[in-house]
Amino acid sequence: MKSDDQLIEELKRATEGLLFMSESDYPFETICWKGLPEVSAEFLRTQAELSVDAPVETISLDDFFQVAASDADWRSIESRQAALKYRNLIALLKENLDNVKVYKLGCVNMPVYIVGQSKTGDWLGISTRVVET
């Protein structure tokens, strides 16, 4: 069993140089929330410094990364290499965390938290931003 610190290091390596493409490209940061019984909408809004009524959308890991992890024939070599990195990242998250979910907050320029519970019960994962107009 990997420690939380080992998993955080693996997530850092897996996301190194990877940008999530939307209407703008953003890097990933690692997350470690200790002692949190659950990930609530209120907690996420506080983390993102958003208003108490900001929308919070929950989507599956596969749905969120569907396009990024696609290996479609029309994609460039660089894009296919990035898709492989995304598939490896998805596998890393699924193999090491329980209850992995993706939370998109707000509107237009949205913080995104991709987190699950480690074996210690802490919440680990990654965050990024997406721009959708």
N, C-alpha and C positions, 0 to 999 in steps of 0.2 A: 504494500500500500504506500502510495506517495504521500509525503507530507504536504501541507498547504503551501509551504515555501517552495518545495520542489515543483509543484504544479504551477504556481505563479511564475517561476522561472521558465518553465516550458511554454506557458502562454505568451510570455514576453518574446521568446525565440520564435514561436509560431506566427506572431503578428509583426515581427520585425520587417520593416520595409513594405508592409501591406497597407494599402489605403482602401477604405470602403468608398466605392463610387456611387454617387447619387448626382444631384445637380452641382455638387461640389465634392471634393475628395478629402476625407479626414482619416487620420491615423487611429490606431487603437491604443487604449491604455488598459492596464490590468486593474482589477478590483478585488479587494478582500474586505468583506464586512464581517467582523467578528461579533459574536454574542447577539446577533439579530435573530429573533424567533421566526420571523417571516418577512418577505419582501412585500411591503404594502404600497399602495399608490401614494399615501401620505409621505412615507419614507422616501420614495423615489422623487417626488416633487421637491422635497427638502434638499436632497442630494443635488438636484439639477437647478436649485434656486428658482423654481417656478411658482406661480400662484397656486393657491389651494384648489382652484377649479380647473387647472390645466388638464387637458385630456391625457389619459394613459391607456395605450393600446398594448395588448399582449398578443404576441404571435409566436408561432413555432420557430425553432432554430432552422429547420429545413426550408420553411417558407421565406424567412428573412434572407438566407444565403442562396436561394434558388438560382438567381441569375449569376451571382458572383462565382458560384461553384460549378456552373454549367461548362461542359466540355464540347459545346456545339462546334460543328465543322467550320462555320463562318468566322470563328474567333482567331485572332492573331496568335502567333507563338507565345508572345509575352503574356497575352491575356489567358492563354491556356495554362501557362506556368503559374500565374496568379490563381487560377481556378483550382489547380492541384494543391496549392498552399491553403486555400479555403477549405477544400475537402479534408485535408489533414487537420486543420483547426477544428472543424466540426467533429471529426472523430475524437480528437483530444478532449473536447468538451463533453461529448456523450459518454466516453469511456471512463471519465474521472469524476463526473458530477451527476447528482440526482436532481430531478425536477428542473432541468434547464429550460429557461424561458427567455424570450426577448421582449423587452419593454421599450416602446417608443413613446416619448413624452412631448406634449406641446403640439405646435403647428409650425409649418414651414421649415425652420432650422431646429431640428429636433434631436435632443440627446437620446442615445440608445444604450440600454444596459442589457448585456447578455450574461446572465448569471444562473448558477445552480449551486446546490449544496454539496460541500465536500464531505468526506467520511467523518470529519470532526464536527460537522453541523454548521460550520461557517459558510457564508455565501461568497463564492469566488467567480471570477469571470473577466469580461472585458467590456469596455465602453467605447463608443464612437459617436459621431453625429451624422445625420442625414439631412439633406435639404430637399424638400418636396414642395413645389409651388403649384 
